[in-house]
Amino acid sequence: MQREMELQIGDRINDLVVNGPAPATTGFTELDPAVYTDPERHAHEMAAIAGSPVAALASSELAAPGDFVTTTLAGVPVIVTRDRSGDLHAMRNVCAHRGATVETRESGSARIFSCGFHAWSYDLDGSLRSVSDPSLFSTEPCTQGLRTLDCEERHGIIWVTPDADAESRPVADWLGPEVDRMFTELGLGEMVHFAATEYDLGCNWKLLTDGFMEIYHLKYLHRDSIAPYFPANMTTIGEFGDHFGGWLPKNRFLKELAERPRDQWEVMRHLTGAFILVPGTVVQWQAGHVELFSLRPHPTDPTRTIARLTMMVPADRIDETELWQRNWERVCVTIPDEDFAAAVEVQANIDAGAVDTLRIGANEHGIARHIEAVTRVSVARREPALS
């Protein structure tokens, strides 16, 4: 990271330490719990997610020519491949013949893909390779391959846009210049996959992002895990177009601010950063590695979400297995057992009809701002269809 940018982040944290967290200057606001349950709203949000770049996997998960991964993004079955030239491709995992699933394995290596229903085969770029018994099938040649999807490698992540009809948009444009520059400075492009897992959760996907938008909960929900390492109620949250980002200092950084001159601050060693990308992705910088949360809502049920958690580490330190394993085990306890569990609990109470309204404090304003951004993006996605 450029030194000046690092020190600017340090200055923001220092101002927060000197002045303390700002007291509330407004009352709380009320949030209708229907934002987490309404099917119509959910359908619009799903369209927005499908029309945006989705963090499918780390680039290094497709390390060699012929590697592939199958997954579901915004309800769309997808194959992501690296062809024999090393180029990346994404396509619907749906045969052009009768709509059967083409590749049933979760991952592997392949020369071609062949549908198990009638053995139509496809190259790694999705183009049709052969039709079985072509003389019996048609007097005209069939050329339709798998439906391709926009995909791009950027910042060590493979981004796929699940809607095949969505307008093509470079990831850098979607992120915006500030977030794109920050990811570059943080060295995300030099990070590789260490581990990944998925959680099938009984909650709306926005309840999972809510935990990244405020730290009011830190010293309570995380009392016995990470709270002892962080000061309470100290975070910086900024808006970057439709996205959000903020920094949370560790106690060690407060000690450093008090004891060392500005030009000796080691800012990034003592910070956690979270970037909430609207809609549905969270990139968390943590102790020199990255935790990537790709939130994949159920296509029709607003109260279910698959959360894919990937840990990415610097490529030149991948052999520090013991360190990364400790970090991985820690995050696989803290996030699912505390943050995710709280979100599922809230959703269960909403679904039971026991929640009339949710009260959002001034220190939780990021939650309301995130929901506003999701609404804005969802409306923008609908406008072409409405015009």
Solvent accessible surface area in square Angstrom, and as a share of the most:
residue,aa,sasa,rsa
1,M,69,0.31
2,Q,111,0.49
3,R,97,0.35
4,E,95,0.43
5,M,28,0.12
6,E,22,0.10
7,L,12,0.06
8,Q,96,0.43
9,I,8,0.04
10,G,0,0.00
11,D,44,0.23
12,R,105,0.38
13,I,0,0.00
14,N,43,0.22
15,D,82,0.42
16,L,31,0.16
17,V,47,0.27
18,V,108,0.62
19,N,119,0.61
20,G,22,0.22
21,P,64,0.40
22,A,94,0.73
23,P,111,0.70
24,A,74,0.58
25,T,129,0.75
26,T,95,0.56
27,G,59,0.56
28,F,120,0.50
29,T,81,0.47
30,E,109,0.49
31,L,25,0.12
32,D,88,0.46
33,P,13,0.08
34,A,41,0.32
35,V,21,0.12
36,Y,3,0.01
37,T,39,0.23
38,D,54,0.28
39,P,91,0.57
40,E,118,0.53
41,R,49,0.18
42,H,5,0.02
43,A,57,0.44
44,H,49,0.22
45,E,2,0.01
46,M,16,0.07
47,A,40,0.31
48,A,2,0.02
49,I,3,0.02
50,A,15,0.11
51,G,21,0.21
52,S,11,0.07
53,P,6,0.04
54,V,8,0.05
55,A,1,0.00
56,A,3,0.02
57,L,1,0.00
58,A,0,0.00
59,S,19,0.12
60,S,39,0.25
61,E,41,0.18
62,L,0,0.00
63,A,82,0.64
64,A,45,0.35
65,P,75,0.47
66,G,4,0.04
67,D,29,0.15
68,F,2,0.01
69,V,21,0.12
70,T,23,0.13
71,T,26,0.15
72,T,70,0.41
73,L,0,0.00
74,A,13,0.10
75,G,28,0.27
76,V,32,0.18
77,P,51,0.32
78,V,0,0.00
79,I,0,0.00
80,V,0,0.00
81,T,0,0.00
82,R,27,0.10
83,D,23,0.12
84,R,142,0.52
85,S,97,0.63
86,G,28,0.27
87,D,80,0.42
88,L,28,0.14
89,H,45,0.20
90,A,2,0.02
91,M,0,0.00
92,R,75,0.27
93,N,7,0.04
94,V,50,0.29
95,C,5,0.03
96,A,41,0.32
97,H,45,0.20
98,R,151,0.55
99,G,45,0.44
100,A,25,0.19
101,T,70,0.41
102,V,7,0.04
103,E,16,0.07
104,T,116,0.67
105,R,119,0.43
106,E,144,0.64
107,S,65,0.42
108,G,32,0.31
109,S,72,0.46
110,A,16,0.12
111,R,170,0.62
112,I,53,0.27
113,F,1,0.00
114,S,57,0.37
115,C,3,0.02
116,G,79,0.76
117,F,109,0.45
118,H,63,0.28
119,A,54,0.42
120,W,6,0.02
121,S,8,0.05
122,Y,0,0.00
123,D,32,0.17
124,L,3,0.01
125,D,54,0.28
126,G,2,0.02
127,S,50,0.32
128,L,32,0.16
129,R,125,0.46
130,S,55,0.35
131,V,20,0.12
132,S,42,0.27
133,D,93,0.48
134,P,85,0.54
135,S,103,0.66
136,L,149,0.74
137,F,98,0.41
138,S,47,0.30
139,T,143,0.83
140,E,124,0.56
141,P,124,0.78
142,C,48,0.29
143,T,114,0.66
144,Q,105,0.47
145,G,11,0.11
146,L,6,0.03
147,R,96,0.35
148,T,82,0.47
149,L,12,0.06
150,D,63,0.33
151,C,39,0.23
152,E,56,0.25
153,E,74,0.33
154,R,80,0.29
155,H,16,0.07
156,G,12,0.11
157,I,0,0.00
158,I,0,0.00
159,W,3,0.01
160,V,0,0.00
161,T,15,0.09
162,P,1,0.01
163,D,35,0.18
164,A,23,0.18
165,D,107,0.56
166,A,16,0.13
167,E,155,0.69
168,S,81,0.52
169,R,138,0.50
170,P,70,0.44
171,V,3,0.02
172,A,28,0.22
173,D,86,0.44
174,W,16,0.06
175,L,2,0.01
176,G,18,0.17
177,P,108,0.68
178,E,89,0.40
179,V,1,0.01
180,D,17,0.09
181,R,111,0.41
182,M,27,0.12
183,F,0,0.00
184,T,81,0.47
185,E,29,0.13
186,L,13,0.07
187,G,18,0.17
188,L,1,0.00
189,G,45,0.44
190,E,119,0.53
191,M,12,0.05
192,V,36,0.21
193,H,57,0.25
194,F,40,0.17
195,A,19,0.15
196,A,37,0.29
197,T,46,0.27
198,E,92,0.41
199,Y,45,0.17
200,D,91,0.47
201,L,21,0.11
202,G,23,0.22
203,C,0,0.00
204,N,2,0.01
205,W,1,0.00
206,K,0,0.00
207,L,18,0.09
208,L,7,0.04
209,T,0,0.00
210,D,16,0.08
211,G,24,0.24
212,F,35,0.15
213,M,1,0.01
214,E,18,0.08
215,I,28,0.14
216,Y,108,0.41
217,H,37,0.16
218,L,8,0.04
219,K,87,0.37
220,Y,122,0.46
221,L,63,0.31
222,H,5,0.02
223,R,151,0.55
224,D,126,0.65
225,S,31,0.20
226,I,39,0.20
227,A,14,0.11
228,P,85,0.54
229,Y,135,0.51
230,F,18,0.08
231,P,18,0.11
232,A,40,0.31
233,N,57,0.29
234,M,25,0.11
235,T,39,0.22
236,T,16,0.09
237,I,55,0.28
238,G,17,0.16
239,E,83,0.37
240,F,40,0.17
241,G,66,0.64
242,D,49,0.26
243,H,4,0.02
244,F,3,0.01
245,G,4,0.04
246,G,11,0.10
247,W,7,0.03
248,L,20,0.10
249,P,0,0.00
250,K,20,0.08
251,N,61,0.31
252,R,139,0.51
253,F,0,0.00
254,L,42,0.21
255,K,124,0.53
256,E,14,0.06
257,L,23,0.12
258,A,90,0.70
259,E,113,0.51
260,R,86,0.32
261,P,75,0.47
262,R,95,0.35
263,D,106,0.55
264,Q,90,0.40
265,W,14,0.05
266,E,58,0.26
267,V,0,0.00
268,M,23,0.10
269,R,152,0.56
270,H,14,0.06
271,L,0,0.00
272,T,10,0.06
273,G,0,0.00
274,A,14,0.11
275,F,4,0.02
276,I,5,0.02
277,L,0,0.00
278,V,1,0.01
279,P,4,0.03
280,G,5,0.04
281,T,2,0.01
282,V,0,0.00
283,V,2,0.01
284,Q,17,0.08
285,W,26,0.09
286,Q,37,0.17
287,A,45,0.35
288,G,17,0.16
289,H,1,0.00
290,V,0,0.00
291,E,4,0.02
292,L,2,0.01
293,F,1,0.00
294,S,2,0.01
295,L,5,0.03
296,R,13,0.05
297,P,5,0.03
298,H,75,0.34
299,P,66,0.41
300,T,103,0.60
301,D,46,0.24
302,P,13,0.08
303,T,28,0.16
304,R,92,0.33
305,T,2,0.01
306,I,57,0.29
307,A,0,0.00
308,R,32,0.12
309,L,0,0.00
310,T,1,0.01
311,M,0,0.00
312,M,0,0.00
313,V,0,0.00
314,P,22,0.14
315,A,49,0.38
316,D,128,0.66
317,R,86,0.31
318,I,70,0.36
319,D,115,0.60
320,E,64,0.29
321,T,78,0.45
322,E,130,0.58
323,L,53,0.26
324,W,1,0.00
325,Q,71,0.31
326,R,117,0.43
327,N,17,0.09
328,W,27,0.09
329,E,95,0.42
330,R,125,0.46
331,V,9,0.05
332,C,35,0.21
333,V,83,0.48
334,T,9,0.05
335,I,15,0.08
336,P,18,0.12
337,D,93,0.48
338,E,33,0.15
339,D,28,0.14
340,F,4,0.02
341,A,49,0.38
342,A,32,0.25
343,A,8,0.06
344,V,49,0.28
345,E,115,0.52
346,V,51,0.29
347,Q,1,0.00
348,A,57,0.44
349,N,69,0.36
350,I,16,0.08
351,D,83,0.43
352,A,83,0.65
353,G,58,0.56
354,A,75,0.58
355,V,34,0.20
356,D,132,0.68
357,T,29,0.17
358,L,35,0.18
359,R,144,0.53
360,I,16,0.08
361,G,18,0.17
362,A,36,0.28
363,N,82,0.42
364,E,25,0.11
365,H,102,0.46
366,G,2,0.02
367,I,11,0.06
368,A,29,0.23
369,R,92,0.34
370,H,0,0.00
371,I,11,0.06
372,E,78,0.35
373,A,0,0.00
374,V,1,0.01
375,T,52,0.30
376,R,108,0.39
377,V,26,0.15
378,S,5,0.03
379,V,54,0.31
380,A,56,0.43
381,R,73,0.27
382,R,68,0.25
383,E,94,0.42
384,P,97,0.61
385,A,92,0.71
386,L,132,0.65
387,S,130,0.84
